[in-house]
Amino acid sequence: MARVFRQQYAQRTPDGERVTRDSAKWYVEYRDAQGIRRRVPGYTDKSATQQLASELERSAAREQSGLVDRFAVHRKRPLVEHLADYEAALRHRGRAEQYVATLIPRIRKVLSGCAFVYWPDLSASKVQGYVAELQAGGLGIQSANYYLASMKQFCRWCVQDGRAPDSPLVHLSGDNVRTDRRHDRRALDADELRRLLESARTGPTRFGMTGPARAMLYQLAAESVLRAGELRSLAWDSFDLDADPPTVTVRAGYSKHRRDDALPLKPSTAQTLARWRDESGPVDREHPVFAMPEKTATMIRADLADAGIEYRDADGRVCDFHALRHSFVSALARGGVHPKVANSSPGIRRSPSRWIGIRTPSSASWPPDCKRCPTCRPVPTPSDYAPRGPPTAYRIAYRFPYRNPYRHGVRGQCYVVHWIALNRQVPRL
């Protein structure tokens, strides 16, 4: 039942006395279709306000019964207005400017290419057809998937914000990017990395960065596994070069995982950083250490050319700035460090995704005495799986020595674990 009332407010008289007065307007308090208590202003006339209360109650009851479309107002709004609200919501959430500047034009391009004006105009088949036209025009599958994902993300936000009942694009999925790889990265070996650092150190100033600054940047990127955006955010306050061990901290606002990440540094790298800082003269501890350009791939490509390193190898794999991270993890794998063991170290455990895509060599194994886990058991032998199971499972068990797959779950055990699940047989560990 709606309530019609006058709001009261306090006011002081010229004598300083505090008195309570009633508002000139009457107000209506009622519950909407979602059961939320609402308060709206009425009129100075009580009878007119009572009629308004009755109308609001009837509208809420009709909407609750499904007789009124609560999305009708949003269906009449142009999609460009919804897109503007979505862009504002992204900025309010603190999304990076580069992310917003990339996402919104993609959505706007699809809306324009498909001639979508209002929400009822959205069609999954039209979006799929337009994305196919982009691919026919030379766009890669990965880029085409980005356009599709951007549109699905926009529609999903409209549903979550109460602007639409459901998304017409929810069932669409991207194509397999493995069939059209155009930018596979490769890792630099130790000799190539040494040549790159030496070439950058003795090279000219490029993109506003001196040669020693670029060499320091490449070395830090290769040893800390930080991304370009994270490196760009580092100030001298981010480094603790006198600690044991020395550390570098990425603030939560710049970290991909939105948390403060403290990574250890090699003592030799910390000494090089301190020496380079002292040689640079007076520095602002809150000023970015590296004046990195937006296109880091172009910068490193020039230094690769000076070092005599091919940007694209015979297999079509490229070596850009992000490939420095691949070089670090690949060096660990070549050294026989198991991804699970390395992932437990303070510098890597902050992000399990940093080990996605690593291919463990057949020589990788656990250390003889795993002190990190007191529950480790001896490595299983083929007899633990007999008599059932294909012979390949036995060979895989030998090729990828492991401890307890249910406690560690490292890469290289997937075939054995799947085989156990299919045969409902768990080895005794």
Stockholm file with secondary structure:
# STOCKHOLM 1.0

chainA/1-429         MARVFRQQYAQRTPDGERVTRDSAKWYVEYRDAQGIRRRVPGYTDKSATQQLASELERSAAREQSGLVDRFAVHRKRPLVEHLADYEAALRHRGRAEQYVATLIPRIRKVLSGCAFVYWPDLSASKVQGYVAELQAGGLGIQSANYYLASMKQFCRWCVQDGRAPDSPLVHLSGDNVRTDRRHDRRALDADELRRLLESARTGPTRFGMTGPARAMLYQLAAESVLRAGELRSLAWDSFDLDADPPTVTVRAGYSKHRRDDALPLKPSTAQTLARWRDESGPVDREHPVFAMPEKTATMIRADLADAGIEYRDADGRVCDFHALRHSFVSALARGGVHPKVANSSPGIRRSPSRWIGIRTPSSASWPPDCKRCPTCRPVPTPSDYAPRGPPTAYRIAYRFPYRNPYRHGVRGQCYVVHWIALNRQVPRL
#=GR chainA/1-429 SS CCEEEEEEEEEECTTSCEEEEEEEEEEEEEECTTSCEEEEECCSSHHHHHHHHHHHHHHHHHHHTTCSCTTHHHHTSCHHHHHHHHHHHHHHTTCCHHHHHHHHHHHHHHHHHTTCCSGGGCCHHHHHHHHHHHHHTTCCHHHHHHHHHHHHHHHHHHHHTTSCSSCTTTTCCCCCGGGGCCCCBCCCCHHHHHHHHHHHHTSCCBTTBCHHHHHHHHHHHHHHCCCHHHHHTCBGGGEETTSSSCEEEECTTTSTTSSCEEEECCHHHHHHHHHHHHHTCSCCTTSBSCCCCSCHHHHHHHHHHHTTCCSBCTTSCBCCTTHHHHHHHHHHHHTTCCHHHHHTSTTTTTCGGGGTTCCCCTTCCCCSSCCSCTTCCCCCCGGGTTTSSCHHHHHHHHHSCCSCTTTTCCTTCHHHHHHHHHHTCCCCC
#=GC SS_cons         CCEEEEEEEEEECTTSCEEEEEEEEEEEEEECTTSCEEEEECCSSHHHHHHHHHHHHHHHHHHHTTCSCTTHHHHTSCHHHHHHHHHHHHHHTTCCHHHHHHHHHHHHHHHHHTTCCSGGGCCHHHHHHHHHHHHHTTCCHHHHHHHHHHHHHHHHHHHHTTSCSSCTTTTCCCCCGGGGCCCCBCCCCHHHHHHHHHHHHTSCCBTTBCHHHHHHHHHHHHHHCCCHHHHHTCBGGGEETTSSSCEEEECTTTSTTSSCEEEECCHHHHHHHHHHHHHTCSCCTTSBSCCCCSCHHHHHHHHHHHTTCCSBCTTSCBCCTTHHHHHHHHHHHHTTCCHHHHHTSTTTTTCGGGGTTCCCCTTCCCCSSCCSCTTCCCCCCGGGTTTSSCHHHHHHHHHSCCSCTTTTCCTTCHHHHHHHHHHTCCCCC
//
